[in-house]
């Protein structure tokens, strides 16, 4: 039986967090490799390429930490962590096709390498494999959480599509997209650990809220990095969101706070997409409080996430969940 270490007073860093769940994550990675297998060679090649392309594995990490934080000692959290990673990877494959992206995590995107048709179909394979695996949990509650999350994520993708090239997108409309498209899977991952541990319903809901705030903070920092980090660090082209006509929060805030000339320029850039205006738009963002404002919103979300952990018994795993919230806003890539 797994022994729960005593809680620490000082906040862990991410290296310590990864060390804490190293054995669990190794088991998850082995399961991912096993369940990726298909008799179709292209499925094996493409899915392995995207799964092993250097992602942070934050969502499966969240399942593992949440389960351990509430005393879970079984092995089903390995299966659900892999399910969450498969769902996430499927969304990435589909995203890159919709966005016509050619770079992700510093590598060539799967659609750029194998074509849109293969990327979409292998994304469908990963979705269906995830559903096969979630059935193995033999829990209607678990299946409901993951099925609902997958449906909401799809709605978020459509919402984002409707916002593209629309400079009148409001901050609330954009946050609605984040909550559905990105934060929903964080929410499900955090809640699953509590559900596996048979924690009371209220505890599970608090963990869901933790995940929602964590995922929102994570995405807002991604918005910041799109205009303030290097392409080598973030693994994609700087200004990709603008090139795709996505009105993210730094753009929305800069339109509100900039001069009429800057606002008009950003509106035009969002409408047209592309990279023609990236230099002047970045300058407009830097001349306002857009980056600081977005970063502050992210910090507020991370703090709300930490507040939702009051039901978690004191342990090193609860400390790790707090560290994850801090990491979401302090990272530089």
C-alpha positions as CSV (number, residue, x, y, z in Angstrom):
1,X,0.0,0.0,0.0
2,X,1.2,3.5,-0.9
3,X,2.3,5.5,2.1
4,X,1.3,9.2,2.0
5,X,4.3,11.4,2.8
6,X,3.9,14.0,5.5
7,X,3.0,17.5,4.4
8,X,5.7,20.0,3.9
9,X,5.6,23.6,5.0
10,X,7.5,25.1,2.1
11,X,5.8,25.2,-1.4
12,X,7.3,22.5,-3.7
13,X,8.8,23.4,-7.1
14,X,7.8,21.7,-10.3
15,X,10.8,19.4,-10.3
16,X,9.8,18.2,-6.8
17,X,6.2,17.7,-8.1
18,X,7.4,15.6,-11.1
19,X,9.6,13.6,-8.8
20,X,6.7,13.0,-6.4
21,X,4.6,11.3,-9.1
22,X,7.5,9.9,-11.2
23,X,6.5,6.3,-10.7
24,X,2.8,7.0,-11.4
25,X,3.7,9.0,-14.6
26,X,5.9,6.2,-15.8
27,X,3.0,3.8,-15.5
28,X,0.8,6.3,-17.4
29,X,3.3,6.7,-20.2
30,X,3.7,2.9,-20.5
31,X,-0.1,2.6,-20.7
32,X,-0.3,5.4,-23.3
33,X,2.3,3.6,-25.4
34,X,0.4,0.3,-25.1
35,X,-3.1,1.7,-25.9
36,X,-1.8,3.8,-28.8
37,X,-1.2,0.6,-30.8
38,X,-3.2,0.0,-33.9
39,X,-2.9,-2.5,-36.8
40,X,-2.9,0.6,-39.1
41,X,0.7,1.8,-39.5
42,X,-0.2,5.4,-40.2
43,X,-2.2,5.5,-36.9
44,X,0.8,4.3,-35.0
45,X,3.2,6.8,-36.7
46,X,1.0,9.9,-36.4
47,X,-0.4,9.3,-32.9
48,X,3.0,8.4,-31.5
49,X,4.5,11.5,-33.1
50,X,2.0,13.9,-31.5
51,X,1.8,12.1,-28.1
52,X,5.6,12.1,-27.8
53,X,6.3,15.6,-29.1
54,X,7.2,17.1,-25.7
55,X,4.0,18.1,-24.1
56,X,3.9,19.0,-20.4
57,X,1.5,16.2,-19.5
58,X,-0.2,18.7,-17.1
59,X,-3.7,17.2,-17.4
60,X,-2.7,13.6,-16.6
61,X,-0.5,15.0,-13.8
62,X,-3.6,16.7,-12.5
63,X,-5.5,13.3,-12.4
64,X,-2.6,11.7,-10.5
65,X,-2.2,14.4,-8.0
66,X,-5.9,14.8,-7.3
67,X,-6.3,11.0,-6.8
68,X,-3.3,10.8,-4.4
69,X,-4.4,14.0,-2.5
70,X,-7.6,12.2,-1.5
71,X,-5.9,9.0,-0.5
72,X,-6.5,6.8,-3.6
73,X,-4.3,3.7,-3.7
74,X,-5.6,1.8,-6.7
75,X,-4.5,1.9,-10.3
76,X,-7.5,3.3,-12.2
77,X,-6.0,6.8,-12.1
78,X,-3.4,5.5,-14.6
79,X,-6.1,4.6,-17.0
80,X,-8.0,7.9,-16.6
81,X,-4.8,10.0,-16.8
82,X,-4.1,8.3,-20.2
83,X,-7.7,9.0,-21.3
84,X,-7.4,12.7,-20.5
85,X,-4.1,12.8,-22.4
86,X,-5.7,11.1,-25.4
87,X,-8.6,13.5,-25.4
88,X,-6.3,16.5,-25.2
89,X,-4.1,15.2,-28.0
90,X,-7.1,14.6,-30.2
91,X,-8.1,18.3,-29.7
92,X,-4.6,19.4,-30.7
93,X,-4.7,17.4,-33.9
94,X,-8.1,18.9,-34.8
95,X,-7.0,22.4,-33.7
96,X,-4.0,22.4,-35.9
97,X,-6.1,21.5,-38.9
98,X,-8.7,24.2,-38.2
99,X,-6.0,26.8,-37.6
100,X,-3.8,25.6,-40.5
101,X,-0.9,25.6,-38.0
102,X,2.5,24.3,-39.1
103,X,4.4,24.3,-35.8
104,X,3.6,23.0,-32.3
105,X,5.9,22.4,-29.3
106,X,8.8,23.3,-31.5
107,X,8.0,20.6,-34.1
108,X,6.3,20.3,-37.4
109,X,2.5,19.8,-36.8
110,X,1.1,16.4,-37.8
111,X,-1.2,18.0,-40.4
112,X,1.8,19.7,-42.0
113,X,3.7,16.4,-42.1
114,X,1.0,13.9,-43.0
115,X,-1.9,16.1,-44.3
116,X,-5.2,17.3,-42.9
117,X,-7.1,14.2,-43.7
118,X,-4.8,11.9,-41.7
119,X,-4.6,14.3,-38.8
120,X,-8.4,14.6,-38.5
121,X,-8.9,10.8,-38.7
122,X,-6.1,10.0,-36.2
123,X,-7.7,12.6,-33.9
124,X,-10.9,10.6,-34.2
125,X,-9.0,7.4,-33.4
126,X,-7.7,8.9,-30.2
127,X,-11.1,10.1,-29.2
128,X,-12.6,6.7,-29.8
129,X,-9.8,5.0,-28.0
130,X,-10.3,7.3,-25.0
131,X,-13.9,6.3,-24.9
132,X,-13.0,2.6,-25.0
133,X,-10.7,3.2,-22.0
134,X,-13.2,5.2,-20.0
135,X,-15.7,2.4,-20.3
136,X,-13.2,0.2,-18.5
137,X,-13.5,2.4,-15.4
138,X,-16.9,0.7,-15.0
139,X,-18.2,4.0,-13.5
140,X,-21.1,5.9,-14.9
141,X,-20.0,9.0,-12.9
142,X,-16.5,8.9,-14.5
143,X,-18.0,8.4,-18.0
144,X,-20.4,11.3,-17.5
145,X,-17.7,13.7,-16.5
146,X,-15.5,12.8,-19.5
147,X,-18.3,12.6,-22.0
148,X,-19.7,16.0,-20.9
149,X,-16.2,17.5,-21.0
150,X,-15.6,16.2,-24.5
151,X,-18.9,17.7,-25.7
152,X,-18.2,21.1,-24.0
153,X,-14.7,21.2,-25.6
154,X,-16.3,20.7,-29.0
155,X,-18.7,23.6,-28.3
156,X,-15.7,25.7,-27.2
157,X,-14.0,25.0,-30.6
158,X,-17.1,26.2,-32.4
159,X,-17.4,29.3,-30.2
160,X,-13.8,30.2,-30.9
161,X,-14.5,29.8,-34.6
162,X,-17.3,32.2,-34.4
163,X,-15.1,34.7,-32.6
164,X,-12.3,34.5,-35.2
165,X,-11.9,37.7,-37.2
166,X,-14.4,39.5,-35.0
167,X,-12.9,42.5,-33.3
168,X,-16.1,43.1,-31.3
169,X,-15.5,40.0,-29.2
170,X,-15.9,41.0,-25.6
171,X,-13.7,39.9,-22.7
172,X,-16.6,37.8,-21.4
173,X,-17.1,36.0,-24.7
174,X,-13.4,35.3,-24.8
175,X,-13.4,33.9,-21.3
176,X,-16.4,31.7,-22.2
177,X,-14.3,30.2,-25.0
178,X,-11.4,29.6,-22.5
179,X,-13.7,27.9,-20.0
180,X,-15.1,25.5,-22.6
181,X,-12.1,24.9,-24.9
182,X,-9.3,24.7,-22.5
183,X,-10.3,24.8,-18.8
184,X,-13.0,22.1,-19.1
185,X,-10.5,19.3,-19.5
186,X,-8.5,20.6,-16.5
187,X,-11.8,20.7,-14.6
188,X,-12.6,17.0,-15.5
189,X,-9.0,15.9,-14.7
190,X,-9.1,17.4,-11.2
191,X,-12.6,16.1,-10.4
192,X,-11.8,12.6,-11.5
193,X,-9.2,12.1,-8.7
194,X,-11.8,13.0,-6.1
195,X,-14.4,10.8,-7.7
196,X,-12.0,7.8,-7.8
197,X,-11.3,8.3,-4.1
198,X,-15.1,8.3,-3.3
199,X,-14.8,11.8,-1.9
200,X,-18.1,13.5,-1.0
201,X,-19.9,15.2,-4.0
202,X,-19.1,18.7,-2.6
203,X,-15.4,17.9,-2.5
204,X,-15.6,16.7,-6.1
205,X,-17.3,20.0,-7.1
206,X,-14.6,22.0,-5.4
207,X,-11.9,20.1,-7.3
208,X,-13.8,20.7,-10.5
209,X,-13.7,24.5,-9.7
210,X,-10.0,24.2,-8.9
211,X,-9.4,22.7,-12.3
212,X,-11.6,25.3,-14.1
213,X,-9.6,28.2,-12.5
214,X,-6.3,26.4,-13.1
215,X,-7.1,25.9,-16.8
216,X,-8.2,29.5,-17.2
217,X,-5.0,30.8,-15.6
218,X,-3.0,28.5,-17.9
219,X,-4.7,29.7,-21.0
220,X,-4.4,33.4,-20.1
221,X,-0.7,33.0,-19.6
222,X,-0.5,31.4,-23.0
223,X,-2.1,34.5,-24.3
224,X,0.6,36.6,-22.7
225,X,3.4,34.4,-24.0
226,X,2.0,34.7,-27.5
227,X,3.2,38.4,-27.5
228,X,6.0,38.4,-24.9
229,X,8.1,35.2,-25.3
230,X,10.3,33.8,-28.0
231,X,9.2,31.2,-30.6
232,X,11.9,28.8,-29.4
233,X,10.5,28.9,-25.9
234,X,6.8,28.5,-26.6
235,X,7.3,26.1,-29.5
236,X,5.2,27.9,-32.0
237,X,5.4,31.1,-34.1
238,X,5.0,34.3,-32.2
239,X,1.7,36.0,-33.0
240,X,0.0,32.8,-34.2
241,X,-3.2,33.9,-32.5
242,X,-3.2,37.2,-34.4
243,X,-2.4,35.5,-37.6
244,X,-5.4,33.3,-37.1
245,X,-7.6,36.3,-36.4
246,X,-8.2,35.2,-32.7
247,X,-9.1,38.2,-30.5
248,X,-7.3,37.0,-27.3
249,X,-7.4,39.1,-24.0
250,X,-4.2,41.1,-24.7
251,X,-5.7,42.3,-28.0
252,X,-9.1,43.0,-26.4
253,X,-7.5,45.0,-23.6
254,X,-5.2,46.9,-25.9
255,X,-8.2,47.9,-28.1
256,X,-9.9,49.2,-24.9
257,X,-6.9,51.1,-23.5
258,X,-5.0,52.2,-26.6
259,X,-5.4,55.3,-28.8
260,X,-8.1,55.4,-31.4
261,X,-5.4,54.8,-34.0
262,X,-4.1,51.7,-32.2
263,X,-7.6,50.4,-31.6
264,X,-8.4,50.7,-35.3
265,X,-5.1,49.0,-36.3
266,X,-5.8,46.0,-34.0
267,X,-9.4,45.8,-35.3
268,X,-8.1,45.6,-38.8
269,X,-5.5,43.0,-37.9
270,X,-8.1,40.8,-36.3
271,X,-10.4,41.1,-39.2
272,X,-7.7,40.3,-41.8
273,X,-5.6,37.9,-39.9
274,X,-2.1,37.2,-41.1
275,X,1.2,38.6,-39.9
276,X,1.4,41.8,-41.8
277,X,0.6,43.9,-38.7
278,X,2.3,41.9,-36.0
279,X,5.0,44.5,-35.3
280,X,2.7,47.4,-34.9
281,X,0.1,45.4,-33.0
282,X,2.8,44.1,-30.6
283,X,4.0,47.7,-30.1
284,X,0.4,48.8,-29.3
285,X,0.1,46.0,-26.8
286,X,3.3,46.9,-25.1
287,X,2.3,50.6,-24.9
288,X,-0.8,49.7,-22.9
289,X,-1.3,47.6,-19.8
290,X,-2.6,44.7,-21.9
291,X,0.1,42.2,-20.8
292,X,0.1,43.2,-17.2
293,X,-3.8,43.1,-17.1
294,X,-3.9,39.6,-18.6
295,X,-1.2,38.4,-16.3
296,X,-3.1,39.8,-13.3
297,X,-6.3,38.1,-14.4
298,X,-4.3,34.8,-14.6
299,X,-2.9,35.3,-11.1
300,X,-6.4,35.9,-9.8
301,X,-7.6,32.7,-11.4
302,X,-4.6,30.8,-9.9
303,X,-5.4,32.2,-6.4
304,X,-9.0,31.1,-6.8
305,X,-7.8,27.6,-7.7
306,X,-5.7,27.4,-4.6
307,X,-8.7,28.6,-2.4
308,X,-10.7,25.6,-3.8
309,X,-8.3,23.1,-2.2
310,X,-9.6,23.7,1.4
311,X,-11.2,20.3,1.4
312,X,-8.0,18.5,0.5
313,X,-6.4,16.9,3.6
314,X,-3.0,18.3,4.4
315,X,-0.4,16.3,2.4
316,X,2.5,16.7,0.0
317,X,0.0,16.1,-2.8
318,X,-2.2,19.0,-1.8
319,X,1.0,21.1,-1.7
320,X,1.8,19.9,-5.2
321,X,-1.7,21.0,-6.5
322,X,-0.9,24.5,-5.1
323,X,2.4,24.4,-6.9
324,X,0.7,23.5,-10.1
325,X,-1.5,26.7,-9.7
326,X,1.6,28.8,-9.2
327,X,3.4,27.2,-12.1
328,X,0.5,28.0,-14.4
329,X,1.2,31.7,-14.0
330,X,4.9,31.8,-13.4
331,X,6.1,29.7,-16.4
332,X,7.9,31.3,-19.3
333,X,6.9,28.7,-21.9
